[in-house]
Amino acid sequence: MALHLSSSFPHNLCPDKLLSYSVSPSHILQLAQSLFSFPPKSLNHFHLKLGSLLLKPRFSLSSNLSLQDSVPQKSQIPDDEVTSSTKNYIWVNPKSPRASKFRQQSYDTRYNSLTKVAESVDSSNPTEIDVSMVLNELGENLLEQDAVIVLNNMKNPDTAVLALKYFLKKLKSSRDVILYNVTLKVFRKSRIHDGAEKVFDEMIQTGVKPDKITFSTLISCARLGGVPDKAIEWFEQMPHFGCEPDDVIKSAMIDAYARLGKNDTALSLYDQAKGENWRIDVATYSTLIKTYTALGDFHGAFKVFEDMKAVGMKPNLTVYNIILDVMGKAKRPWMVKTVYREMTRNGIAPNWPTYAALIRAYGKARYVEDASSIYKEVKGKGLELNVVLYNTLLSMCADIGYTDEAITIFEDMKRSETSQPDSWTYSSLITIYSSNGKVSEAESILGEMLEAGFEPNIFVLTSLIQCYGKANQIDDVLKTFDRLPDLGIIPDDRFWGCLLSVMNQTPKEELGKLVGCIKKANPKLGNVVKLLVEEGGVIEFKQETSELIDSISTDVRKAYCNVLIDLCVNLNQLDKACELLELGLSLEIYTAIQSKSQTQWALNLKSLSLGAALTALHIWISDLSKALDNGEDLPPLLGINTGHGKHNSEGLASVFAAHLKELNTPFHEASDKVGWFFTTKMLFMSPPIRGEYTWVDGTGDPSTTMELQEAHRLPLLLPIR
């Protein structure tokens, strides 16, 4: 009871029915299984020629594409072969495990042979003759699915267009759009948008109507090719061809608009995407993070990162590197640490950009332990830093005063084959030595800098003046100052601020040298310091200082006020110190120094120099006394906040602790809040506290003390030198 394949096919297995099946292997397998599962009454025997039933794969031209390809219109098994000798056939029991094995072997063999053809076409000369010679091996009975498999596996766009031309001639299919789409995919792989555009133009000229997959492929090709404006053009053309974009295409447009700088449109689409649950790819999330960063919205950038994880999308290494860099720019090193821990916990190994982002973030935030740890890890892996990263680490060390660490990094840099020291490198080293008053070491680095061919810049000379000032080598300060015109350097506001700092460390008998030097090059500043040194009138001093402050940049005004108040205190001119502090408050150079609530009044001194902080302290205590005199009720708690200090043990808090004790005040350092000093209302009001402190001036002259105290209700200060 044998049944031969012939025209007596059951209606549900006729060739027309076969044509409706997808190229998908799963569809073909279902067809084959149905073929084997007919009851005996319909199929008594079935002869299967090995290799006669070809299973074709599904091809994805975009994230949501499945090319629908049909099997051939005519059976590839001639009747005379079906009835020929049984030596060429075997009967397969459809329930046998061998049936599925034979089917898979047949598919694998055919598919592998077609991928090899694709490789051959890729490597052939890009001429019609050479490409045709390779493709002729497919034989005369060429299937459309075979053409799709070959094109889908190709990588060379030059030969792909010739292969497309060959297949179009041979097949004369009514669904040429599929072949064009797969060819466009080859250009997408190569990120060659211009070539894809030419294929599209040819497609239109030959009357082939593009579909949604065509535009999806062109849009993704434009994105990968770095031409987002073209992606937008393709998107806007879709309605003209009756194509409606799906969520995937619209999500891709978020990336395109953002890359083109059309941020409002991109962010509006992103809001729509979140509301409608569009599928967004990793590249688009990455671009959105960059967009928010460019707008200065670091919170928004991090929110996109969190949104990405909330929908189950796993950040890749690129996204982690971007968000690490963003949080570094946002000056949130604690978030950098959190994200980096998450990244390593998820099994993603850091690369050079990761380490670069970490060093930048930790270095700029002065997270010295974290930065040093990353630096050691980088060196342990044999990776090289660039000059900018080396300089970031050295700048951190210069700010914190980590001399030994800086020297180690500097020596590593000099041994590097790719990152030799530049002028900024030497500047950081000179700054480190200068801040400690190490003249010989600073001069040695200056010598190396000159030998390397770098001229000292304004930063180097500023550091040297600071160094000579700390060592009380005033003549060397003047010599360095005299070098500026020869080097063509114009002193900036920071340079003058440094020179004022030097005056705070200079013996009074030598101040005249610096005053003359300053007055010659900067008359406004010279007039102010002259009035200080020569003890000019308070009104004239206030007027000259106000004009000086108006003439300098806003970012250095607080530094100028701080150092000038320090100079006033050191010269025992407390009335001028008070006038300067009041000037700073009126110009909002100093803000939020005092705060009041029902339970606590506080004095906030974190942004003040020592002299300015002491001046503010005594004015504040005077104000408290005035409040009591006027019958005003004080809160239960009074506090002074000096902050944590700046990277060293001699911060404001440590100096204040000694000063408050020496003045016999009721304020005591809090054990649970670093930098805070507290007293209660009762202690402040109790004798002998109020009005009976041992306030003294720098000379210890009680008469001077009492006169100034009466004038300003200000307990006088100890010199801060």
ABEGO torsion letter per residue (X at the ends): XBBBBBAABBAAABAAAAAABBABAAAAAAAAAAAAABBAAABABBBBBBGABBBBBBBBABAABBBBBBBBABBABBAAAAABBAAABBBBBAABAAAAAAAAAAAAAAAAAAAAAAAAAAABBBBAAAAAAAAAAAEABBBAAAAAAAAAABABAAAAAAAAAAAAAAAGBABAAAAAAAAAAAAAAAGBAAAAAAAAAAAAAAGBBBBAAAAAAAAAAAAAAGBAAAAAAAAAAAAAAGBBBBAAAAAAAAAAAAAAGBAAAAAAAAAAAAAAGBBBBAAAAAAAAAAAAAAGBAAAAAAAAAAAAAAGBBBBAAAAAAAAAAAAAAGBAAAAAAAAAAAAAAGBBBBAAAAAAAAAAAAAAGBAAAAAAAAAAAAAAGBBBBAAAAAAAAAAAAAAGBAAAAAAAAAAAAABAABBBBAAAAAAAAAAAAAAGBAAAAAAAAAAAAAAGBBBBAAAAAAAAAAAAAAGBAAAAAAAAAAAAAAGBBBBAAAAAAAAAAAAABBAAAAAAAAAAAAAABAAAAAAAAAAAAGBBAAAAAAAAAAAAAABBAAAAAAAAAAAAAAAAAAGBAAAAAAAAAAAAAAGABBGABBBBAABBBBBAAABBAAAAAAAAAAAAAAAAAAAAAGBBBBABBBBBAEAEBGBAABAAAAAAAAAAAAGBABBBBAABBGBBBBBAAAAABOAABGABBBBBAAGBAAAAAAAAAAAGBBBBBBAX
